[in-house]
Structures are given as structure tokens and as C-alpha cells.
Amino acid sequence: MIVEVDKELEDVFPRYLRNREEDMVKIQSALEKKDFETLRQIGHKLAGNASGYGLLGLGEMAKALEHAAGSRQYDNCRNVISQMKAYLTDLQPKFV
């Protein structure tokens, strides 16, 4: 999936994605432990920063994760996390 990203972010975008990969490891671990507070916190953080990098879809998924974790909805958390992984795997930034 091609996502347009501001050309000014081209140098920092790879680091941003690496940090999101680290977040996904933490998210998976938190899911396995049913650590809903960690899931909620990471979801909140991602919801806040994803749009600044042009990743509106990721931001919306992160909001959904934050909400599902806040309600302790394990299956919804698992589904959103799966969508987030697919989004990040398929992401192809186009710097404009």
C-alpha cells in the first residue's frame, strides 16, 4: 500500500518505522500477557504520532487498539494488532 509522506520526513521515516517495529514486539508481548494497560498506552502513543508521519490508517487502528484495550476486549485487541501488522508490512512510503 502506497502512502504519501512529506518529503521533509524522508531522513527520519526509516527510524520511525523501526520504532514501530519495536512497538509491535511490545504489543505482541503485552497481548500474550493480557497486559491491557500497556496495549492502551502504546495505542495512545501511536494514535498521537502516526498522523504526523502521514500514516492516518495506522493512527485510526491505534485509536481502536487504545479503546479495545481500555475495555479489556482481548479479541478486538488481537484483531486490531493483526491489522496493524499487515499495514506496516505492506506500507510503501512515497515521499512528496
Solvent accessible surface area in square Angstrom, and as a share of the most:
residue,aa,sasa,rsa
1,M,93,0.41
2,I,116,0.59
3,V,19,0.11
4,E,107,0.48
5,V,1,0.01
6,D,75,0.39
7,K,121,0.51
8,E,156,0.70
9,L,41,0.20
10,E,71,0.32
11,D,133,0.69
12,V,48,0.28
13,F,2,0.01
14,P,65,0.41
15,R,135,0.49
16,Y,11,0.04
17,L,41,0.20
18,R,133,0.48
19,N,57,0.29
20,R,15,0.06
21,E,108,0.48
22,E,100,0.45
23,D,4,0.02
24,M,18,0.08
25,V,106,0.61
26,K,111,0.47
27,I,0,0.00
28,Q,55,0.25
29,S,42,0.27
30,A,4,0.03
31,L,6,0.03
32,E,123,0.55
33,K,151,0.64
34,K,115,0.49
35,D,53,0.27
36,F,14,0.06
37,E,87,0.39
38,T,43,0.25
39,L,0,0.00
40,R,79,0.29
41,Q,94,0.42
42,I,16,0.08
43,G,0,0.00
44,H,110,0.49
45,K,94,0.40
46,L,1,0.01
47,A,16,0.12
48,G,60,0.58
49,N,42,0.21
50,A,0,0.00
51,S,59,0.38
52,G,56,0.54
53,Y,52,0.20
54,G,27,0.26
55,L,0,0.00
56,L,120,0.60
57,G,29,0.27
58,L,0,0.00
59,G,4,0.04
60,E,105,0.47
61,M,32,0.14
62,A,0,0.00
63,K,106,0.45
64,A,43,0.34
65,L,0,0.00
66,E,40,0.18
67,H,127,0.57
68,A,4,0.03
69,A,2,0.02
70,G,50,0.48
71,S,54,0.35
72,R,161,0.59
73,Q,68,0.30
74,Y,68,0.26
75,D,79,0.41
76,N,71,0.36
77,C,0,0.00
78,R,110,0.40
79,N,74,0.38
80,V,16,0.09
81,I,3,0.02
82,S,65,0.42
83,Q,99,0.44
84,M,0,0.00
85,K,82,0.35
86,A,53,0.41
87,Y,15,0.06
88,L,31,0.15
89,T,113,0.66
90,D,74,0.38
91,L,18,0.09
92,Q,104,0.46
93,P,49,0.31
94,K,105,0.45
95,F,54,0.22
96,V,88,0.51
